[in-house]
Amino acid sequence: MNHLLVTIIILQTFVCLLSLFVCLQLLDSCQKVPVLASRAFSSSARQLRNRVPEAQKLFQEDNGLPVHIKGGTFDVVLYRATMTLTLGGTCYSLYWLLMACLPQKKA
């Protein structure tokens, strides 16, 4: 009986120490948030390259393509997926509108 009581006390102590360690880790990570946030908005952060002039040249180039597919393959796939979903949704809506207009058969 005495050994069981000692084992329970040791396990409870271990659990308490483990939970204290987890709390300290959480507190430490919470203290780092303001530092990381200030670094994200500081003026000494790395400077990004301005890519707007390159994009302007690409989209203003006269190559016979519509502006919505001048961006490349991703734009073409996105355009076709959008048109497919739009046409599919329109057909689906018209189908259910037709079903609502037709008289119901009496059973």
N, C-alpha and C positions, 0 to 999 in steps of 0.2 A: 504494500500500500504506500509505503514511504517512497519507494522508487518511482511509482506512478506519479505521485505528487511532484517530485523533483523533475521528472520528464515533462510534465505539463507546464511547470514554471519555466523551464528552459525553452520550450517551444513558444510560449507566450512572449518571452523576452526576445527571442529571435524574430517573431512576427512584428513586435514593436520596433525593433531596430531596423528591420526591413522597411516598414512603413515610414519611419523617420528618414531613412535614406532616400526613399522615393519623394517624400515631401521636400527635402533639401534640393534634390535634382530639379524638381518642378519650380521651386523658388529661384534657383540659379538660372534656369532658362527664362523665367519671367523677368528677371533683372536684365537680361540681355536684349529684350525687345526694344526698349527706348534707344539703346545704342545702335541697334541695327536700323531702326526707323530713322534716326538722325543721319546715319551714313547714306541711307537711300535718298534723302532729300538734300544732302549737303552739296555745296558748290564745288568741292574738291573731288567729286566722283568722276569716273572716267567719262570723257566726252564721246558722244556718239557721232558717227559720220552722217552728214546730211545727204540722204539719197533721193531727195525730191527732184533735183535737176535731172537725174538719170531716168526717173519715172516719167517726168514731163517729156523728155526726148522720145521715150518708148511710146507713149500714148499719143503724141502729136505727130508721129511719123506717118506719112501718107503711103500706106502699103495695101490699101483696099480692104482691110479688115474692119469690121464694126468695133467700136470702142469696148464693148463688153466681152470680146474674146481676144483683145490685143495682149492681155497679160500672160498668155501661154496655155499649156495643157490644162492646168488646174481651172482656169477661167472657163475653158470650153466644157469641161466635165461638169462644173458647177452650173453653167448655163443650161446644159442639156438636162441635168437632173431637175432643175427648177422648172423647166418647160414641161418635162414629163409629169412631175407632180401636179402642176397647174392643170394640164389637159386631163389627167386622170381624175383629179378632183372635180373638174367641171363636168366630165362625163358621168361620174358617180352621182353628182347632184342632179343632173338632168334626168338620169334613170329614176331616182327616187321621186322627183317631181312628177314624172310620167306615171309612176305607180300610184301616186297620191291622187292624180286626176282621173284615173280609170275607175269605173264603178266596181265595187266588190261583188264577187259571186256569192250568192246566198247558199249556204250549205243545207 
